[in-house]
Amino acid sequence: MNKILITLTAILTLASCSTEDVCGTITGFGANDYGYYVYLDGSREYVTQTTWEQAYVGDELCLESVW
């Protein structure tokens, strides 16, 4: 039973965020001439205005890659 729970946890963890997604904890945010951005674990990621307005430091966030 314990092995099944570990396997399910591993599958859910790997499936929750694809390799193209950027996930992390919001550590800051701001705006400049290029647009709105949040810092996810210290890395600046540009987002839509709606996402930026709903961003709070400490929230977990996953962003889909647009490239």
C-alpha positions as YAML, in Angstrom:
chain: A
units: angstrom
residues:
- id: 1
  name: MET
  ca: [0.00, 0.00, 0.00]
- id: 2
  name: ASN
  ca: [2.84, 2.36, 0.87]
- id: 3
  name: LYS
  ca: [4.49, 1.81, -2.54]
- id: 4
  name: ILE
  ca: [1.22, 2.64, -4.30]
- id: 5
  name: LEU
  ca: [0.92, 5.95, -2.42]
- id: 6
  name: ILE
  ca: [4.52, 6.87, -3.23]
- id: 7
  name: THR
  ca: [3.99, 6.02, -6.91]
- id: 8
  name: LEU
  ca: [0.76, 8.03, -7.11]
- id: 9
  name: THR
  ca: [2.42, 11.00, -5.41]
- id: 10
  name: ALA
  ca: [5.30, 10.88, -7.87]
- id: 11
  name: ILE
  ca: [2.96, 10.69, -10.87]
- id: 12
  name: LEU
  ca: [0.85, 13.60, -9.67]
- id: 13
  name: THR
  ca: [3.93, 15.70, -8.94]
- id: 14
  name: LEU
  ca: [5.41, 15.09, -12.37]
- id: 15
  name: ALA
  ca: [2.10, 15.61, -14.18]
- id: 16
  name: SER
  ca: [1.20, 18.85, -12.40]
- id: 17
  name: CYS
  ca: [3.76, 20.93, -14.27]
- id: 18
  name: SER
  ca: [4.97, 20.18, -17.79]
- id: 19
  name: THR
  ca: [8.51, 20.90, -18.95]
- id: 20
  name: GLU
  ca: [7.24, 23.97, -20.79]
- id: 21
  name: ASP
  ca: [5.58, 25.42, -17.68]
- id: 22
  name: VAL
  ca: [7.32, 27.76, -15.28]
- id: 23
  name: CYS
  ca: [6.24, 27.17, -11.70]
- id: 24
  name: GLY
  ca: [7.26, 28.66, -8.38]
- id: 25
  name: THR
  ca: [6.45, 30.92, -5.48]
- id: 26
  name: ILE
  ca: [5.84, 34.60, -6.19]
- id: 27
  name: THR
  ca: [8.67, 36.50, -4.52]
- id: 28
  name: GLY
  ca: [7.95, 39.94, -6.03]
- id: 29
  name: PHE
  ca: [6.34, 41.77, -8.90]
- id: 30
  name: GLY
  ca: [6.53, 44.96, -10.91]
- id: 31
  name: ALA
  ca: [6.01, 46.68, -14.24]
- id: 32
  name: ASN
  ca: [8.15, 48.45, -16.79]
- id: 33
  name: ASP
  ca: [7.94, 49.71, -20.38]
- id: 34
  name: TYR
  ca: [7.75, 46.12, -21.64]
- id: 35
  name: GLY
  ca: [4.86, 44.95, -19.47]
- id: 36
  name: TYR
  ca: [3.91, 43.39, -16.17]
- id: 37
  name: TYR
  ca: [6.06, 40.79, -14.45]
- id: 38
  name: VAL
  ca: [6.27, 38.62, -11.38]
- id: 39
  name: TYR
  ca: [9.31, 37.02, -9.82]
- id: 40
  name: LEU
  ca: [8.91, 33.26, -9.44]
- id: 41
  name: ASP
  ca: [11.56, 32.03, -7.04]
- id: 42
  name: GLY
  ca: [13.67, 35.04, -8.04]
- id: 43
  name: SER
  ca: [13.28, 34.65, -11.82]
- id: 44
  name: ARG
  ca: [11.45, 37.45, -13.67]
- id: 45
  name: GLU
  ca: [8.52, 36.21, -15.77]
- id: 46
  name: TYR
  ca: [6.29, 38.51, -17.82]
- id: 47
  name: VAL
  ca: [2.56, 38.01, -17.32]
- id: 48
  name: THR
  ca: [-0.76, 39.52, -18.38]
- id: 49
  name: GLN
  ca: [-2.17, 42.48, -16.52]
- id: 50
  name: THR
  ca: [-4.92, 40.28, -15.05]
- id: 51
  name: THR
  ca: [-2.40, 37.78, -13.66]
- id: 52
  name: TRP
  ca: [-0.29, 40.64, -12.31]
- id: 53
  name: GLU
  ca: [-3.28, 42.25, -10.56]
- id: 54
  name: GLN
  ca: [-4.09, 38.94, -8.84]
- id: 55
  name: ALA
  ca: [-0.48, 38.20, -7.79]
- id: 56
  name: TYR
  ca: [0.37, 38.08, -4.10]
- id: 57
  name: VAL
  ca: [3.81, 37.42, -2.63]
- id: 58
  name: GLY
  ca: [3.90, 33.87, -1.30]
- id: 59
  name: ASP
  ca: [1.34, 32.46, -3.77]
- id: 60
  name: GLU
  ca: [2.26, 29.43, -5.87]
- id: 61
  name: LEU
  ca: [1.91, 30.05, -9.62]
- id: 62
  name: CYS
  ca: [2.41, 28.00, -12.79]
- id: 63
  name: LEU
  ca: [2.69, 29.79, -16.14]
- id: 64
  name: GLU
  ca: [2.40, 28.10, -19.50]
- id: 65
  name: SER
  ca: [5.16, 28.85, -21.94]
- id: 66
  name: VAL
  ca: [4.01, 30.85, -24.97]
- id: 67
  name: TRP
  ca: [7.10, 30.10, -27.05]
...
